């Protein structure tokens, strides 16, 4: 990653397990971790033609406009898939 993390890693490293409030999440057992797999969506480079004002708006919000475009498209995809599965 080439972005600076805003996480206070020093504070987290100094915390004990007892300091972490997990009351709102269930504990995951060995069965979960024995079958867990890390899956990262593969990125594919594409050429995309956008309206100039749309691109300028996305760029004006700072670094990471391509990531924002991807998030917008993923959100649209998720909404469409949710509609299909809940008809």
C-alpha positions as a printed NumPy array, in Angstrom:
array([[  0.   ,   0.   ,   0.   ],
       [  1.279,   3.455,  -0.785],
       [ -1.092,   5.427,   1.466],
       [ -0.279,   6.463,   5.006],
       [ -2.41 ,   4.642,   7.573],
       [ -4.432,   6.784,   9.971],
       [ -4.533,   3.922,  12.48 ],
       [ -2.783,   4.522,  15.801],
       [ -0.761,   1.295,  15.614],
       [  1.302,   2.123,  18.719],
       [ -1.832,   2.481,  20.859],
       [ -3.278,  -0.743,  19.453],
       [ -0.052,  -2.659,  20.049],
       [ -0.088,  -1.56 ,  23.685],
       [ -3.702,  -2.685,  24.257],
       [ -4.363,  -5.994,  25.941],
       [ -7.027,  -8.382,  24.629],
       [ -9.144,  -7.505,  27.668],
       [ -9.168,  -3.83 ,  26.608],
       [-10.975,  -4.651,  23.361],
       [-14.783,  -4.514,  23.553],
       [-16.077,  -7.516,  21.584],
       [-19.538,  -7.583,  23.163],
       [-21.216,  -6.775,  19.847],
       [-19.513,  -9.514,  17.778],
       [-19.517, -13.285,  18.193],
       [-16.227, -15.045,  18.851],
       [-14.909, -17.038,  15.895],
       [-13.862, -20.591,  16.661],
       [-11.179, -22.854,  15.223],
       [-13.612, -24.205,  12.6  ],
       [-13.925, -20.748,  11.068],
       [-10.163, -20.222,  10.87 ],
       [ -9.502, -23.744,   9.59 ],
       [-11.698, -23.013,   6.566],
       [-11.079, -19.27 ,   6.105],
       [ -9.639, -18.04 ,   2.812],
       [ -8.399, -14.57 ,   1.924],
       [ -9.964, -13.399,  -1.317],
       [ -8.944, -10.155,  -2.938],
       [-10.729,  -8.994,  -6.084],
       [ -8.279,  -8.873,  -8.971],
       [ -7.836,  -5.454, -10.555],
       [ -7.925,  -5.109, -14.313],
       [ -6.713,  -2.082, -16.205],
       [ -9.339,  -0.652, -18.568],
       [ -9.852,   2.435, -20.681],
       [-12.953,   4.297, -19.606],
       [-14.485,   7.361, -21.22 ],
       [-16.126,   9.682, -18.694],
       [-17.787,  13.06 , -19.025],
       [-15.143,  15.674, -18.317],
       [-17.104,  17.31 , -15.495],
       [-17.638,  13.953, -13.772],
       [-13.927,  13.166, -13.89 ],
       [-12.97 ,  16.642, -12.669],
       [-15.411,  16.334,  -9.769],
       [-13.974,  12.968,  -8.717],
       [-10.41 ,  14.27 ,  -9.004],
       [-11.292,  17.437,  -7.05 ],
       [-12.033,  15.31 ,  -3.974],
       [ -8.346,  14.462,  -3.715],
       [ -6.082,  11.511,  -4.3  ],
       [ -7.726,   8.168,  -4.967],
       [-10.298,   9.075,  -7.616],
       [ -9.89 ,   5.713,  -9.349],
       [-10.627,   3.952,  -6.064],
       [-13.738,   6.14 ,  -5.656],
       [-14.892,   5.223,  -9.168],
       [-14.416,   1.536,  -8.318],
       [-16.38 ,   1.937,  -5.051],
       [-19.217,   3.694,  -6.871],
       [-19.397,   0.947,  -9.477],
       [-19.188,  -1.796,  -6.819],
       [-21.995,  -0.146,  -4.869],
       [-24.14 ,  -0.051,  -8.012],
       [-23.317,  -3.703,  -8.705],
       [-24.197,  -4.723,  -5.132],
       [-27.556,  -2.911,  -5.333],
       [-28.377,  -4.6  ,  -8.63 ],
       [-27.371,  -8.037,  -7.324],
       [-29.401,  -7.445,  -4.15 ],
       [-32.48 ,  -6.657,  -6.298],
       [-32.048,  -9.851,  -8.323],
       [-31.698, -12.047,  -5.251],
       [-34.654, -10.499,  -3.409],
       [-37.343, -10.601,  -6.096]])
